[in-house]
Amino acid sequence: MTNDLLNLLNQRRTIYALGKDVALSDSEIVDLATDLIQATPSAFNSQTVRAVFLFGDKHDQLWDIVVKRLKSEVPTEAAYEKTKAKIASFKAAHGTILYFTETATVHQMEKDFALYADNFATWAEQAQGSSQLNVWTGLANNGIGASLQHYNPLIDDEVREAFNIPASWTLRAQMPFGSIEAPAGDKDTLSKDDQFKVLD
Ligand SMILES: Cc1cc2nc3c(=O)[nH]c(=O)nc-3n(C[C@H](O)[C@H](O)[C@H](O)COP(=O)(O)O)c2cc1C
């Protein structure tokens, strides 16, 4: 038995302490992530995942949008100070990948395959998860850390306007990535007896 994939998957962790010092060029990161997303399966090969890669000023602009938008959502000044520090840690990263679902394709599939109509929205989410995991793991394989954030839908309108996002694309996640400045924290794992059943 080979454990290469398991070892690689275990290398992928949520990294919050991110910096700008990555070994790959921006175009290598884009090539890697786009190849990984295209290698990811989707229901009926519907290919509903879209991604936008933000570097430099565009990356900074995203996190400025988030911190500004959260101001009215956070109840106290003290809580907002904490929020600002957290968002600053994402801005300290090298770049961000925005993940979108192409909803026009989802709705077309619902019409074209009426028998499965109820499934396409869920399947689009599953394709998101699969794509995000593959990119997250592929970055880890190159010594690049990342985390997965969800400031959608709060930021959807401003992101759409700032980055000229098509109307049919719906924001599903934000993945800041960069050099690993501190390791991931400990993580609990359920006992296999609680989590799985083997029947024979
Ligand atoms: C679907 C999904 C949504 C997540 N959303 C967030 C999030 O909004 N913010 C965050 O900091 N981490 C988020 N995470 C990261 C999880 O908290 C993390 O993966 C989990 O605690 C296991 O830790 P690990 O990634 O280091 O293995 C998300 C992970 C998944 C798979």
The ligand as a MOL file (V3000), in Angstrom:
LIG
                    3D

  0  0  0     0  0            999 V3000
M  V30 BEGIN CTAB
M  V30 COUNTS 31 33 0 0 0
M  V30 BEGIN ATOM
M  V30 1 C -16.3440 23.7290 4.1420 0
M  V30 2 C -15.3390 24.3770 5.0680 0
M  V30 3 C -15.5830 25.6590 5.5490 0
M  V30 4 C -14.6430 26.3000 6.3450 0
M  V30 5 N -14.8250 27.6130 6.7080 0
M  V30 6 C -13.8750 28.2570 7.4060 0
M  V30 7 C -13.9980 29.6430 7.6840 0
M  V30 8 O -14.9490 30.3030 7.2700 0
M  V30 9 N -13.0210 30.2290 8.4190 0
M  V30 10 C -11.9320 29.5380 8.8630 0
M  V30 11 O -11.0520 30.1300 9.5090 0
M  V30 12 N -11.7790 28.2070 8.5950 0
M  V30 13 C -12.7150 27.5670 7.8670 0
M  V30 14 N -12.5530 26.2440 7.5610 0
M  V30 15 C -11.3690 25.5010 8.0560 0
M  V30 16 C -11.7450 24.4640 9.1210 0
M  V30 17 O -12.0270 25.0960 10.3360 0
M  V30 18 C -10.5590 23.4930 9.2350 0
M  V30 19 O -10.3560 22.8760 7.9790 0
M  V30 20 C -10.7930 22.4200 10.2720 0
M  V30 21 O -10.8100 22.9810 11.5750 0
M  V30 22 C -9.7030 21.3460 10.2410 0
M  V30 23 O -8.4130 21.9090 10.3590 0
M  V30 24 P -7.3200 21.7300 9.2140 0
M  V30 25 O -7.7860 22.4930 8.0030 0
M  V30 26 O -6.0540 22.3080 9.7850 0
M  V30 27 O -7.1950 20.2700 8.9000 0
M  V30 28 C -13.4720 25.6100 6.7460 0
M  V30 29 C -13.2580 24.2970 6.2750 0
M  V30 30 C -14.1600 23.6940 5.4340 0
M  V30 31 C -13.8630 22.3280 4.9000 0
M  V30 END ATOM
M  V30 BEGIN BOND
M  V30 1 1 1 2
M  V30 2 1 2 3
M  V30 3 2 2 30
M  V30 4 2 3 4
M  V30 5 1 4 5
M  V30 6 1 4 28
M  V30 7 2 5 6
M  V30 8 1 6 7
M  V30 9 1 6 13
M  V30 10 2 7 8
M  V30 11 1 7 9
M  V30 12 1 9 10
M  V30 13 2 10 11
M  V30 14 1 10 12
M  V30 15 2 12 13
M  V30 16 1 13 14
M  V30 17 1 14 15
M  V30 18 1 14 28
M  V30 19 1 15 16
M  V30 20 1 16 17
M  V30 21 1 16 18
M  V30 22 1 18 19
M  V30 23 1 18 20
M  V30 24 1 20 21
M  V30 25 1 20 22
M  V30 26 1 22 23
M  V30 27 1 23 24
M  V30 28 2 24 25
M  V30 29 1 24 26
M  V30 30 1 24 27
M  V30 31 2 28 29
M  V30 32 1 29 30
M  V30 33 1 30 31
M  V30 END BOND
M  V30 END CTAB
M  END
